Amino acid sequence: MSRKSRSSRALVALAFCAVLPLTATACGDGGSGGDGDTIVIGTKFDQPGLGMKNPDGSMSGFDVDVAKYVAGELGYSPEQIEWKEAPSAQRENLIQNGQVTMIAATYSITDARKEKVDFAGPYLVTGQSLLVRSDNNDITGPASLENNKVLCSVSGSTPAQKIKDEYNGVQLQQYDTYSACIEALKNGAVDAVTTDEVILAGYAAQSPGAFKVVGEPFSEERYGIGLKKGDSDLRTKVNDAIKKMEDSGAWKEAFDRNLGPAGIAAPTPPPLDS
């Protein structure tokens, strides 16, 4: 195409967008991280049942399905979603730098994080627990870890911070991803892995007979969708989408499909924050 043709085409597109500013979604920038034709969503790539990048390049998991539903309500088809890996320690930076429009990545809503980003939701409430090898019988909860046991979690995560704050007698080993912790548990480099129960259950289901979740949850984690601070319009739209997903039954279907095989019954969806 010639430069003149490209210029004429661009002028026509601009005129079209000026006439239809509210309905022509491709004219906008799709929010931070989008280029108009796509929306960039951050999630985990290594958490079975929640956010997983499969060998064929497709994405699956409960967080992924929630994000797809929300994106659909915002006017984006699944093919228009660009998935970006969002490790725990990088989530706020990804949002603040405009590299993503939103993040659905087992992202616990906390006061400290709310100083940097906004949250829609919560769309799931879970609790921190422990994963051990199936032949382990002496770890029953966080207190039993203080006898020279090595516990693994992820840098920048809420579970890691809770261990540092409340169980300082525990030897905490931190990696960038939970999949690295699972490998360390498998080869005996650590004695247990801690994060939210739904995440651990996903890993246990992925390797039947190798691991087990032990003890009662010892925290409450409220998963939200992270958004750019101050974007109240987008937050309202995302909350509306989450509520619609819950009311329609699609939320329970997504939970049962992704986390049911791990033996977790779908809970009642939590009320959204005002």
Secondary structure, DSSP 8 states (H G I E B T S, - for coil): --HHHHHHHHHHHHHHHHH-TTT-GGGS--STT--SS-EEEEE-SEETTTEEE-TTS-EESHHHHHHHHHHHHTT--GGGEEEEE--GGGHHHHHHTTS-SEE-SS-B--HHHHTTEEEEEEEEEE-EEEEEETT--S--SGGGGGTT-EEEEETT-HHHHHHHHH-TTSEEEEES-HHHHHHHHHTTS-SEEEEEHHHHHHHHHHSTTTEEEES---S-EEEEEEEETT-HHHHHHHHHHHHHHHHHTHHHHHHHHHHGGGT-----------
